[in-house]
Structures are given as structure tokens and as C-alpha cells.
């Protein structure tokens, strides 16, 4: 049995519903941003590998990019610089994951279906994605990114002001509370409390 032919929309509804395609350039722009992050990741990785082999120019570029400061000139990699560099790489990967969730999930939710059913590489979370699920996943991803930034701050704490450390901790807690509030609101809206029946 063939699917019924979709009802034809009136001109105003057609314009309003068709306006969702204006978001397409935004998602294409995020794909370009994803490419920039890939380039940034490989640039930082190359600097880390070159610094490990004694390249002083790469070492100074790496120290500058991770914000490491020392009382004396640093002539070789140390554990702190390596940890900061690796955390910076993880940070790029997590932001890239966030971009994928926004691009794929946002397009699927707000623009048009991707028809990935049955595809071996279909993301597991895309099966049940909607605006509420997407908000919770994005909030969780942002907390993960904030945690990496906070860990970088704790590792490099001797080079930062106390006010900076306090503000970053407060911002991380604000992200955490916001995510909990979003998840709780979504749970309440999805499963409203049932009224107790009187017997």
C-alpha cells in the first residue's frame, strides 16, 4: 500500500515551513569550522612531535599556545607542557564532537531528514534525537569541554591568578547547574507527574 500523498500547504504555510532551509548555510558554515579545527589539531600535534625531537622553535610555539610560563627559559619538553598540550588536543576533539552533534542533530531536527536508517555508521543517538534530547546532549558536551579547560587550569595553576581560577571554577559550576536544570525540565515535560487517583 502506497503512502498517502501529502496534503498541499497554502502559500503562507509553504513560505513559513520552507524558511527552515535558511539554516542550511549555517550548518555548512559549521562544517567549514570543523575543517578549521582539524587543521588546528594537526598543527598542534606536529608541534608536539617536533618539540619531542628537540625542535626549539616548535617547543616555543607549543609553550605559547598552551599558556605555559616558567621562571627560567624552557629548552625541552617537561611533563606539564606535555599534559597541557595533550589536554588542548582533547579539547579540540571534544569541540569537534560538539560540532558534529549540532550539525547532524540540528539538521535532522530542524531542517530535513537525513534518511540514515540502516546505515552502518548511523550514530546511535540519532535514532531518538529531538530538540529536548539535543539540548541535554549539548549541555553535557559543554560540561565535558569546561572540565578539560578547568583541568588545564589546575595543571597550570602556578601561572594563573587566583581570581582567574575562581572565575573558571564558578563558570564550570554554572554550566553544571544549567545542564542539571535542563535535564530535570526535560524529564518533567516528558513524564508529567500523574495525579493520584482517589478510591
C-alpha angles and dihedrals in degrees: 000000000000122000114260114261110261115255113258113248124226116251095261093049089047091054094045094047093041091055088079087080089069085078092063095085088051093057091044088053090053089053088056089049088052088056090052090053091051089053091047091050094053092044091055092043092052090050090051093050093045091048089051088058092051103265103155096195091053090046093054091047089050093048090050094048095050093043095238117164130185137180092238132036113278113226100174142025118279131189094263094053091047092050092048091048093048091047089051089054091048089049091055091049093050093049088049089053089050090052091052091052091050094044099044099030095041094048091047092048103039109021117026143325116271093206094221094151109139094012110136092224097048109134112249092228093055091073093072102023120141135147093279095046090046092053092051093047092048091049090051091049091050090052089053091051091047090050091055091050091049092049090051088052093052092049091049094036095126090064096050134076119250090240090057091051092049093048093049091049091048092049091049091051089049090053090049094050091045091053091049090050092049092048092047092048091049091050092050093048093047095045109027114195111266119234114247112249118232117225 
